[in-house]
Each structure stands twice: as C-alpha cells, then as structure tokens.
Amino acid sequence: MRSWLARRLPRGRTLVTAVPYLWLLVFFLIPFIIVLKISFSSSQIAMPPYEPLLHWTGEKILQIKLNLGNFAFLVEDDLYWRAYLNSIKVAAVSTVFCLLLGYPIAYAIARSNPSVRNILMLLIVLPFWTSFLLRVYAWIGILKNNGLLNNFLLSIGVIDQPIQMLQTDFAVYLGIVYSYLPFMILPLYANLEKMDLTLLEAAADLGCRPWQSFYKVTLPLSLPGIIAGCLLVFIPVVGEFVIPSLLGDPGMLMIGKVLWTEFFNNRDWPVASAVAIALLLFLVIPIMYFQRAQDAEAGAGLHR
Amino acid sequence: MATQPHAPQQKFEPWNDPDATPYVRIEKVTKKFGDFIAVDDVSLEIYKKEIFCLLGASGCGKTTLLRILAGFERPTSGRIFIDGIDMTAIPPYERPVNMMFQSYAIFPHMSVEQNVAFGLKQEGLSKDEIAQRVADMLNMVKLGQFGKRKPHQLSGGQRQRVALARALVKKPKLLLLDEPLAALDKKLREHTQFELMNIQDTLGVTFVVVTHDQEEAMTLSSRIGLMNHGEIIQTGTPSEIYEYPNSRFVAEFIGSINTFEGKLIEDEPSYVRIQCDELEAPIYVDHGVSSAPGATVWAAIRPEKITISREKPDAADNWVAAVVHDMAYMGDMSIYLLRLDSGRIVRVTQPNTYRHADDRITWDERVYLQWYPESPVVVTK
C-alpha cells in the first residue's frame, strides 16, 4: 500500500522543479499566448475591443479567422520601423555608456579592500530602495530650465541663460544610464571579484606591463560578465517607456511609447499586440545569446 | 630516459670553488608586512645550474623570498643580484626570471599553445620562431599532442607541465618553482621529480624551488636552504643537511632522529664523551666539538644508525638497554620503538635483509642498542 502510494505520488524533486515551470506557464506562456491571439484578431468597438479568433458559424463548423493585417501594418507604416530602430539605437548607445562607466566602477570595487567591498556594493544597490519613478522625477527637478543644474550653472556664471536639457535625447540617455547602471555593475563585479589574481602575476612574470595584463587577461576573462551586463541593460531599455516619456522629447520615437499609444490612445489592441510580439522577437535573439554565454561560462567553471 | 639524472661526470659543487662567482646573490634581504617579519636578514648565494631548494614549514618565509626573487614583492631592505645585475627595483615584467606558480596560474581562456606562446609574444618574436619554440618546448614536456587543448581538458599532471613549459620557453636565467609537485599524487610526483631534473640538466637553467616536502628537497636539490621564522638556519647539500645538521632544529626537521641531552665530560680535539641522564653508558664521538667541557650539548642519532642485539655489549660506551615497545613491519625495513629504562622512547629502523627471520626480535624483549662512534651528531644549540 505504502509503496503503491510512493510510486504514484510525485517525488519531492519533481515538485521542486515544477515550481519554476508552473511560474513560467502561468505568468509567461499563457499571457504570451493571449497576446499572440489578440495580435491575429481585428479590432472592434466592443468589450473586449477585438474579435474572437474562433467562432461557430451555423452547425458544426468552427471558423478560425486569422488577421495577418496587423503585422502587415507594422511593415507598411514606417512609424513602427523607425520606432524599433530608434529604440535599438537608444538601447545600444545607453548600453555602451553603461559599460564604459560600469566596468571601471565594478573593477575598482572588485579590487578594493575586502572590508569595504560590501559597503561599496551596498551603495550601488542603494538607489533601488527608492521608487524608480521617484528617481526619474528627481531628474526632472535637476534638469528643467529653472532646475538645480541650470540654476547652479547660472549662479557660478558659466552660462547666462538656461540650457534646454529636459525633453532632449541627452536627458533620456542620462536617465537610462543612471537607472540601469547597477544592472551593468552587478554581473561585472560578480565576474571580476572571483578572478584568480595569480593569473595577473603570471602575466607580469611573462612580460606584461599592467595595462597589457588587463587587456590580455582580465578583459577576455570578464567577457561573460560584460555580455551578461550588456544584455541586462540592452533588453529592458529597448522596451523602456517611462524614462523617454518623462524626460524625453514628446516626439521621440520609442517602441515602448508606440505600444502605449496603440493600447491606451487608439485602443487598437490587435495592432498593439502585434507590436509587442514583434518586439519580443527582436529580443529573443539577444536573450538566447545571453543564455548560451551563461552556459559556456558555467561549463568552463565546472572544469576549472 | 636516464633514471639517474644526478650522476654528473665530475662533481658539481661550485659553492666549494673559491673562484666561482655566484649567479644569484641575495644580500641581507628583509621583508616586513606591517609588524610581521616574513624574511629576516637573509643572505644567500646561488650558483649557475643549481637546483636550490628553500625548505621549511608553511609560514617560514620561503614563498615570500621566492616572490622577492620574482619581483612581486619589494624587499624592505637588502638587495637582489641576478647575473651580476641589481634587480631589487626591477619590476617582474622586466626580470630575466620566470616562475611556475603553485596553482599553475594557466590562462583558462587560452589553449595550451597560446599559454606557452604568451611570454614569447610579449618579447615580440617572429611568428615562425614562436611556433618553433612552442613546439619544441611542448615536445620536451611530452605535450606535443595537446597543443590545441584548453586547460580544463587537461589532467593535473598535464597542467603542471604546461606551467613548466610556459615558464621555461622564455629561456629564463632563473626559474622559480613554488611547490611544483604539491598538487600531484605520490606516484606522479616521484616520476615528475626525475623529469624535472632531466629537463633542468638538458637546459642548464638555474632553479630555485620552494617546498615544504623534505623528501622532494632531498631528491631534487643540489643544495638546500632550510628556513625557519624568516631566517636561513642552514645551507648545504642534502647529505650535509642530513648527516651534519648544525642545530637541533635542522636535525629534527629532516627525517627522524633521536636526540639526547647531555654534558661534555671529556673534550679532546679527536674525540668527546657525553654523559646523558637517559643513558647508562656515555656517548663517545670520534671527533672534536667546539664547546667548553661541562657545557650542555645534544647528541643526535639517526634511527638507521642504531643496531639492536640480544647480548649485552662489553664496550664501555655507546650502548643502552631497552625493551621493545612497539614495532612496525614496512616491507623493506622494520621500525622499532624501544623504551629505555628512563621511560624515553627511541626509534630504530632495521633493514629486512633476510626473508624468513624466525628469531626476529619482537615485542617486550629486552635488547641492547648500539651505535658506532661516528654516528652521533653533536649539536650545541
């Protein structure tokens, strides 16, 4: 009796591994399928504002109506293309700036005295204790024409009239780099901190000056950290909506803003869903690359 | 392969040659880390083509001294000369010295070939020459087939040889080896020891080896520098260190030894007699000792230099009665632990010369221990 039960009941290990799968099913796969479904329907003025894909016509005939027009629309109207490309450009530039700023910071923390290392890392994570929206609003206060920065520059006499900083691309980049920098620093720090420092001594022993050791040993060994950090910044920034709409020029084309407009202003759920599906496809490629880089690192780590 | 790489045609002992100039000169080097003195006023002279072993327990300063030679640490005071050039302030990347790290420190993102070529590329040699030298070196360490492998695809012994090849391919004036064999298992270690000596013999590179393993030091080295608390206690060939230790510390560090404390009762230029509380008969040693009569000295006798017999010796000196306390049969020899009347345990090893020794001395037997007058070493500190 007991053995029969033991065989029938799922084992503990199965239960534990089922949790993440269940999570992904409920919160990723099912919503994705719903959005995918909507992207193939047509909009109508109703509740919900789109036609069902399946419906019964007469007797025993199930009609499936797939409207591919939403995706065709994305290609026809160059607004979407320009929004996608602009989002990718913004994300790429922000990622480069995050890397250029984040690498030295992560390096400095990883090489600092172990007793202060945790405090420094805490300082990097500290901004997360304040609401993200609040922090972006704070930048408005700093950047606006009679904001902190302009007033300061006016008071020391560097400029004689305020510089337009808010509602420019500069403000968007500043806001994005500021908000996403920790996501670059964390994986880079994790990578640099566990590096075997005798490798640098070996490089010096074999004739490398310090900067050559960095270029030939530290940098290639930190590549998995660089890739992880870049993807953690790049992927969310492509779909970023809040920062461009609060700090940027209202005319700035970002795919996140287009999505918002389609959903809430035009109430065209099918086109908005198509935009979202296309965005997802744009992002799946870097995500898969990320996954592979992680696997490669884990594989190398096992054998080390 | 020659099994006896240490059989040179003529004796190699430049340290006894007054005309020889030392290749590496360590002059009164001290290194402090805060209040801690890691290396304490060490002076050493190492000659070309030597395998010089720095031997000592962990924390004795031997690794710090090696790192000073490599240039990773600056001495607090003192100077380092290599081939007559003052290297004290030269950074590691400009020293004609290479190091084999204890952890091997092989670059994990490079193949075996790339690892070995690394130092040559830094020198800016031509591609062809690099390829040639890398191939030659990999063949020498028997890794010719493994050039394209990544380090994580190699065994521990293979990685050790990559590390050796990478350091040797630069043709350094001095090769520093930090516990080169510590990570290998016993069988591989013995084999590698001889390989290492062969390679050293072929290339004629001067080696400085740091080790805590006295056996390794005994087999590998031309001379040993025994270190303790940052100081060099004694420098000498393996047999000098073993047979003529200059202090109790050296005598007891290398191998096992029975040390008896006693007083000099007769002190002549050609012999001494030492009276020990733990022995009935005095110890007679057939050479003089530079110490005043009545002074406290220690007579140390190696376990293999003591014989065991059942008959009471009729000699006046150099014997003691004992009871077999414990014995261990090791195959090639047996170890006896014998209790003297004073309660003191003495260790004796006897070679098992005969296969079936039925009347072998056994537990609780009363026996007599004897030794030759030249066997005891007398140390005064």
Contacts between the chains, C-beta under 8 A, distances in Angstrom:
chain1	res1	chain2	res2	distance
A	196	B	103	7.1
A	196	B	105	7.0
A	198	B	101	5.5
A	198	B	103	5.6
A	198	B	105	4.3
A	199	B	105	5.3
A	199	B	107	6.2
A	201	B	70	7.9
A	201	B	72	5.7
A	201	B	92	7.3
A	201	B	99	7.8
A	201	B	101	7.2
A	201	B	105	6.8
A	202	B	99	7.6
A	202	B	101	6.0
A	202	B	105	3.8
A	202	B	106	7.9
A	202	B	107	7.4
A	202	B	166	8.0
A	203	B	107	7.8
A	203	B	118	7.6
A	204	B	71	7.8
A	204	B	72	7.6
A	204	B	91	7.3
A	204	B	92	4.4
A	204	B	93	5.0
A	205	B	70	6.2
A	205	B	71	8.0
A	205	B	92	5.3
A	205	B	93	7.5
A	205	B	97	7.7
A	205	B	98	5.8
A	205	B	99	4.9
A	205	B	167	7.7
A	206	B	93	7.8
A	206	B	98	7.0
A	206	B	118	5.3
A	206	B	119	3.5
A	206	B	122	5.9
A	206	B	166	7.0
A	206	B	170	6.8
A	207	B	93	5.0
A	207	B	94	7.9
A	207	B	119	5.6
A	207	B	122	3.4
A	207	B	123	6.3
A	207	B	170	7.6
A	208	B	93	5.7
A	208	B	122	6.0
A	209	B	93	5.7
A	212	B	122	7.3
A	216	B	118	7.7
A	217	B	107	6.3
A	220	B	109	4.9
A	221	B	108	7.1
A	221	B	109	5.7
A	300	B	108	6.5
A	300	B	152	6.3
A	302	B	152	7.9
A	303	B	152	3.1
A	303	B	153	7.3
A	304	B	108	6.1
A	304	B	152	6.0
